Amino acid sequence: MFKMLIVDDESTERECIRYLIQSADLPLELREAESASTALELLKTWPADILFTDIRMPASSGLDLAKRAAELLPGIKTIIFSSYAEFEYARTAMTLGAVSYILKPVVPKELEATITDVIHLLNEEQDLRLLQDTQQSYMVQYALHGCINGTLPAGVSPEIIRLLNEFRQVVLLDFPLHFLEKNYAVFYEKLRCEMQLDMETLNLSSTQSVLFLRRETESAHSFGCDLHTYIKESFRTDCYLSISHPVHGYSNLQDAYTFAEQQMEQRFWNPETHVLSYELAGLPRRSQDELDDNAILSMIRRCLCDKDSAGLTQNLDLLFQKYRQPAKQSQIFVKFVFSNLITTLYPFCRTTPKNHSTP
């Protein structure tokens, strides 16, 4: 809903305009002011979209008000109304950016048509800004993807570089079960509104995303704990967070992301720790399970090299049996283990020659 300020030194005139607008059921939030000075003070705290002002008022005219209002709020639309029909008033009003000029006594249908046209104009400008913001957001996301992967094109515009230089910290999020496939739009909007995060976002996959914060957190670990709690309570899902060191310039974004990505690997060794930050950064501590897995994979590799089929079967069964049982290991860690298994097995897999047909 757009805001409209009605300015006239006569209260009966203001009440009449208010009544006509409300009778026409126009979608406007209305306020009134009895002078130009009062109107300007109100506009500083209540930025109206439409200024509806009389021309002749004590101390300062509506034309002066229109000029100063446009300086304060460049996008404001001004409608001048007066009992004076002189051409000079109308011409001066238009040069000051007024979108329309209405004579007193106000004709209800004329007033409704004029304000409806202004509302349409405001809607068109709002849609255009939204389109431009969306396009700019896509450009920034494309540039951010290039930054963290070291593929930022050389010809990026100075405006995009300026926007990239606004980011101060990188947060890597890791979710289970393809959380981002259906929830990302609502998720990001809630983070912006309810957590008041000034940020740009980038989806890496259906389970991972990156938040690029425009404000450095006072305490990265405390911030991470608050964010983790909010996500868990609001979306009924758990996640891991990795928070980078502060960033000072777009050229540091790749290092910050790489740090957050490497730090995220600690979730494999300490699956109970969901918030990882540069403040608590340290070498990952390997669990006994991880050491046991390495030992089994080493035995599998040795059996493959020795062509020991019995030993290979025994160690594969041992690994499979271990992960058939319910465990506290995260799905990501299980995938990690069996990806290593596939990497170990692959070089020893026999391939069928192209000229050989299987009977």
Secondary structure per residue as TSV (DSSP state, phi and psi in degrees):
chain	resnum	aa	ss	phi	psi
A	1	M	-	360.0	131.8
A	2	F	E	-83.8	159.6
A	3	K	E	-107.6	139.9
A	4	M	E	-133.1	131.5
A	5	L	E	-107.4	124.1
A	6	I	E	-100.3	123.1
A	7	V	E	-122.8	120.3
A	8	D	-	-162.4	141.9
A	9	D	S	-75.5	-12.7
A	10	E	-	-102.1	120.8
A	11	S	H	-64.6	-32.4
A	12	T	H	-65.1	-36.0
A	13	E	H	-66.6	-42.5
A	14	R	H	-64.0	-43.4
A	15	E	H	-63.8	-37.0
A	16	C	H	-64.6	-47.1
A	17	I	H	-61.8	-44.6
A	18	R	H	-58.9	-45.0
A	19	Y	H	-62.1	-45.0
A	20	L	H	-64.6	-39.0
A	21	I	H	-67.9	-43.5
A	22	Q	H	-67.4	-35.2
A	23	S	H	-66.6	-33.8
A	24	A	T	-79.5	-3.3
A	25	D	T	56.2	41.8
A	26	L	-	-78.3	137.9
A	27	P	-	-77.4	76.0
A	28	L	E	-134.4	143.0
A	29	E	E	-94.7	121.9
A	30	L	E	-107.9	141.8
A	31	R	E	-140.2	162.9
A	32	E	E	-128.0	155.3
A	33	A	E	-145.8	144.6
A	34	E	S	-95.8	-3.9
A	35	S	S	-154.4	165.2
A	36	A	H	-65.0	-41.1
A	37	S	H	-64.8	-42.3
A	38	T	H	-63.6	-40.3
A	39	A	H	-62.8	-43.4
A	40	L	H	-64.3	-40.7
A	41	E	H	-63.0	-40.3
A	42	L	H	-67.0	-39.3
A	43	L	H	-64.1	-23.9
A	44	K	H	-68.0	-30.3
A	45	T	H	-110.9	-15.8
A	46	W	S	-132.3	82.0
A	47	P	-	-68.9	99.7
A	48	A	-	-73.6	154.5
A	49	D	S	-91.2	-29.8
A	50	I	E	-127.9	132.3
A	51	L	E	-110.8	117.9
A	52	F	E	-112.3	104.7
A	53	T	E	-132.4	144.5
A	54	D	E	-72.6	157.3
A	55	I	S	-82.4	-52.1
A	56	R	-	-94.0	112.3
A	57	M	-	-140.3	155.4
A	58	P	S	-61.3	147.8
A	59	A	S	74.4	-52.0
A	60	S	S	-144.5	137.1
A	61	S	-	-82.1	167.6
A	62	G	H	-65.3	-29.1
A	63	L	H	-67.3	-41.3
A	64	D	H	-63.7	-41.8
A	65	L	H	-61.3	-43.2
A	66	A	H	-59.9	-41.7
A	67	K	H	-64.5	-46.7
A	68	R	H	-71.2	-34.5
A	69	A	H	-64.4	-39.6
A	70	A	H	-66.2	-33.1
A	71	E	H	-69.0	-37.5
A	72	L	H	-75.7	-42.2
A	73	L	-	-130.7	89.7
A	74	P	T	-56.3	-25.8
A	75	G	T	-91.1	0.9
A	76	I	-	-68.7	143.1
A	77	K	E	-104.7	123.3
A	78	T	E	-106.4	132.5
A	79	I	E	-116.0	121.5
A	80	I	E	-96.0	135.0
A	81	F	E	-134.9	141.6
A	82	S	E	-162.3	160.3
A	83	S	S	-85.7	-1.3
A	84	Y	-	-98.8	123.2
A	85	A	-	-100.0	13.2
A	86	E	-	-61.8	141.3
A	87	F	H	-62.9	-35.1
A	88	E	H	-61.6	-37.7
A	89	Y	H	-60.7	-47.9
A	90	A	H	-62.8	-44.6
A	91	R	H	-64.1	-43.7
A	92	T	H	-62.9	-41.5
A	93	A	H	-60.2	-41.3
A	94	M	H	-69.6	-36.1
A	95	T	H	-67.4	-22.9
A	96	L	T	-89.2	5.1
A	97	G	T	98.4	7.1
A	98	A	E	-65.2	139.6
A	99	V	E	-92.1	-16.2
A	100	S	E	-159.6	163.9
A	101	Y	E	-138.6	118.1
A	102	I	E	-118.0	137.5
A	103	L	E	-93.7	148.4
A	104	K	S	-85.2	150.0
A	105	P	S	-68.4	141.8
A	106	V	-	-70.7	130.7
A	107	V	-	-87.8	121.4
A	108	P	H	-51.5	-46.5
A	109	K	H	-65.5	-37.3
A	110	E	H	-65.8	-42.7
A	111	L	H	-61.6	-46.9
A	112	E	H	-61.3	-43.8
A	113	A	H	-65.1	-41.9
A	114	T	H	-63.7	-47.9
A	115	I	H	-68.3	-35.9
A	116	T	H	-61.1	-41.4
A	117	D	H	-62.4	-39.9
A	118	V	H	-66.8	-39.7
A	119	I	H	-62.6	-41.8
A	120	H	H	-61.3	-42.0
A	121	L	H	-61.8	-43.7
A	122	L	H	-63.5	-39.8
A	123	N	H	-64.4	-41.3
A	124	E	H	-63.2	-42.6
A	125	E	H	-66.5	-37.5
A	126	Q	H	-65.3	-42.6
A	127	D	H	-63.5	-39.9
A	128	L	H	-65.1	-43.2
A	129	R	H	-62.3	-40.9
A	130	L	H	-62.1	-42.8
A	131	L	H	-63.0	-44.3
A	132	Q	H	-65.0	-40.7
A	133	D	H	-63.8	-41.0
A	134	T	H	-64.4	-44.6
A	135	Q	H	-62.9	-41.5
A	136	Q	H	-66.0	-38.9
A	137	S	H	-61.9	-40.3
A	138	Y	H	-63.3	-41.0
A	139	M	H	-64.9	-40.7
A	140	V	H	-66.6	-42.1
A	141	Q	H	-62.5	-41.3
A	142	Y	H	-61.4	-43.1
A	143	A	H	-67.0	-39.6
A	144	L	H	-63.4	-40.3
A	145	H	H	-60.6	-40.8
A	146	G	H	-66.3	-37.6
A	147	C	H	-61.4	-50.2
A	148	I	H	-74.4	-18.6
A	149	N	H	-103.0	-0.1
A	150	G	T	71.5	26.4
A	151	T	-	-121.6	24.2
A	152	L	-	-65.1	123.1
A	153	P	-	-62.2	152.8
A	154	A	T	-70.6	-26.5
A	155	G	T	-93.2	26.2
A	156	V	-	-66.0	138.6
A	157	S	-	-66.7	152.1
A	158	P	H	-58.0	-32.4
A	159	E	H	-65.6	-42.4
A	160	I	H	-66.0	-40.2
A	161	I	H	-61.2	-41.2
A	162	R	H	-60.2	-42.8
A	163	L	H	-67.4	-38.4
A	164	L	H	-64.3	-33.8
A	165	N	T	-71.8	-7.8
A	166	E	T	-78.5	-19.4
A	167	F	-	-77.6	139.3
A	168	R	-	-120.9	-12.9
A	169	Q	E	-160.9	151.7
A	170	V	E	-117.6	132.6
A	171	V	E	-124.0	120.4
A	172	L	E	-98.5	128.5
A	173	L	E	-114.4	139.4
A	174	D	E	-128.4	120.0
A	175	F	-	-113.4	158.8
A	176	P	S	-91.2	161.2
A	177	L	T	53.8	44.0
A	178	H	T	55.0	40.7
A	179	F	T	-55.1	-38.6
A	180	L	H	-76.5	-12.9
A	181	E	H	-61.0	-38.7
A	182	K	H	-114.9	-15.1
A	183	N	H	-109.6	-3.3
A	184	Y	H	-63.8	-39.5
A	185	A	H	-63.9	-50.8
A	186	V	H	-64.8	-39.3
A	187	F	H	-59.6	-51.4
A	188	Y	H	-65.8	-38.6
A	189	E	H	-64.0	-40.4
A	190	K	H	-67.6	-38.2
A	191	L	H	-62.1	-40.1
A	192	R	H	-68.5	-43.1
A	193	C	H	-82.9	-51.8
A	194	E	T	-85.5	-35.9
A	195	M	S	-91.0	-6.8
A	196	Q	-	54.8	48.2
A	197	L	-	-94.9	121.4
A	198	D	-	-89.0	105.6
A	199	M	E	-155.5	166.5
A	200	E	E	-118.7	153.5
A	201	T	E	-125.8	158.0
A	202	L	E	-148.4	118.7
A	203	N	E	-82.3	126.6
A	204	L	-	-94.3	-31.4
A	205	S	S	-164.4	-172.3
A	206	S	S	-75.0	-7.8
A	207	T	S	-121.6	-13.0
A	208	Q	E	-127.5	140.9
A	209	S	E	-145.0	163.8
A	210	V	E	-123.9	134.8
A	211	L	E	-105.4	127.9
A	212	F	E	-106.8	105.5
A	213	L	E	-86.2	138.8
A	214	R	S	-88.6	-7.4
A	215	R	S	-125.9	132.6
A	216	E	-	-70.8	136.4
A	217	T	-	-74.9	143.2
A	218	E	S	-66.8	-41.9
A	219	S	S	-134.2	109.3
A	220	A	H	-60.2	-42.9
A	221	H	H	-69.4	-41.5
A	222	S	H	-63.7	-42.9
A	223	F	H	-60.1	-45.2
A	224	G	H	-61.0	-41.4
A	225	C	H	-64.0	-42.4
A	226	D	H	-63.5	-43.0
A	227	L	H	-66.5	-41.6
A	228	H	H	-62.2	-43.4
A	229	T	H	-63.2	-43.1
A	230	Y	H	-61.9	-46.0
A	231	I	H	-62.7	-43.1
A	232	K	H	-65.4	-41.3
A	233	E	H	-77.4	-36.1
A	234	S	H	-84.2	-31.5
A	235	F	H	-118.3	3.0
A	236	R	S	51.8	42.7
A	237	T	-	-143.5	151.3
A	238	D	-	-96.5	165.0
A	239	C	-	-162.1	170.3
A	240	Y	E	-114.0	141.7
A	241	L	E	-123.4	135.4
A	242	S	E	-125.8	120.0
A	243	I	E	-110.4	127.7
A	244	S	-	-79.4	172.1
A	245	H	-	-69.7	163.8
A	246	P	-	-59.7	149.2
A	247	V	-	-112.6	137.5
A	248	H	-	-131.2	79.8
A	249	G	S	113.0	145.9
A	250	Y	G	-63.2	-25.2
A	251	S	G	-68.1	-15.0
A	252	N	G	-93.7	-3.5
A	253	L	H	-64.3	-38.8
A	254	Q	H	-63.9	-44.0
A	255	D	H	-62.6	-41.3
A	256	A	H	-64.7	-43.4
A	257	Y	H	-65.9	-44.0
A	258	T	H	-59.8	-41.5
A	259	F	H	-61.3	-47.4
A	260	A	H	-62.9	-38.2
A	261	E	H	-66.7	-45.4
A	262	Q	H	-66.4	-38.2
A	263	Q	H	-65.3	-33.3
A	264	M	H	-62.3	-25.6
A	265	E	T	-63.2	-17.2
A	266	Q	H	-64.5	-18.1
A	267	R	H	-63.8	-23.7
A	268	F	H	-69.9	-35.8
A	269	W	H	-88.8	-28.8
A	270	N	-	-130.9	73.9
A	271	P	T	-64.1	-16.4
A	272	E	T	-83.4	-12.3
A	273	T	-	-94.6	112.1
A	274	H	-	-99.3	-15.1
A	275	V	E	-117.6	117.2
A	276	L	E	-118.4	126.9
A	277	S	E	-137.7	159.4
A	278	Y	G	-61.3	-25.1
A	279	E	G	-65.7	-30.1
A	280	L	G	-112.2	17.4
A	281	A	-	-63.5	142.9
A	282	G	-	-167.5	175.5
A	283	L	-	-68.4	138.0
A	284	P	-	-63.1	140.5
A	285	R	-	-101.6	120.3
A	286	R	-	-77.7	135.1
A	287	S	-	-83.1	167.7
A	288	Q	H	-65.4	-35.8
A	289	D	H	-59.7	-43.4
A	290	E	H	-65.5	-40.1
A	291	L	H	-64.1	-40.8
A	292	D	H	-63.0	-42.0
A	293	D	H	-61.7	-42.9
A	294	N	H	-61.0	-39.8
A	295	A	H	-65.0	-42.7
A	296	I	H	-64.2	-44.1
A	297	L	H	-63.8	-36.0
A	298	S	H	-64.4	-40.3
A	299	M	H	-66.1	-39.3
A	300	I	H	-62.6	-43.2
A	301	R	H	-62.9	-40.7
A	302	R	H	-66.2	-42.1
A	303	C	H	-62.9	-37.0
A	304	L	H	-64.6	-44.4
A	305	C	H	-64.8	-37.2
A	306	D	H	-86.2	-2.6
A	307	K	T	55.1	40.5
A	308	D	-	-92.8	89.4
A	309	S	H	-65.9	-37.2
A	310	A	H	-65.8	-45.5
A	311	G	H	-65.5	-36.9
A	312	L	H	-62.0	-47.8
A	313	T	H	-60.5	-42.2
A	314	Q	H	-62.4	-45.4
A	315	N	H	-73.4	-34.4
A	316	L	H	-63.9	-43.9
A	317	D	H	-61.1	-38.3
A	318	L	H	-63.0	-44.4
A	319	L	H	-67.7	-43.8
A	320	F	H	-64.5	-41.5
A	321	Q	H	-62.5	-39.0
A	322	K	H	-60.1	-42.2
A	323	Y	H	-93.4	0.3
A	324	R	H	-77.2	-23.8
A	325	Q	S	-81.3	144.9
A	326	P	-	-59.0	133.2
A	327	A	-	-143.3	168.4
A	328	K	S	-87.3	-2.5
A	329	Q	-	-65.4	143.2
A	330	S	-	-73.7	156.8
A	331	Q	H	-60.6	-36.0
A	332	I	H	-62.8	-40.0
A	333	F	H	-66.9	-39.8
A	334	V	H	-62.1	-43.4
A	335	K	H	-60.9	-38.0
A	336	F	H	-61.9	-45.0
A	337	V	H	-62.7	-47.3
A	338	F	H	-78.0	-20.5
A	339	S	H	-65.5	-40.4
A	340	N	H	-63.8	-36.0
A	341	L	H	-64.0	-45.5
A	342	I	H	-62.4	-40.8
A	343	T	H	-61.8	-36.4
A	344	T	H	-70.1	-40.3
A	345	L	H	-77.4	-33.1
A	346	Y	G	-54.8	-46.8
A	347	P	G	-61.3	-19.5
A	348	F	G	-99.2	0.3
A	349	C	-	-75.8	132.1
A	350	R	-	-84.1	136.7
A	351	T	-	-106.9	148.5
A	352	T	-	-82.2	126.1
A	353	P	-	-56.9	148.0
A	354	K	T	-63.7	-30.0
A	355	N	T	-90.9	8.0
A	356	H	-	-104.9	126.1
A	357	S	-	-104.7	130.1
A	358	T	-	-77.5	129.4
A	359	P	-	-70.3	360.0
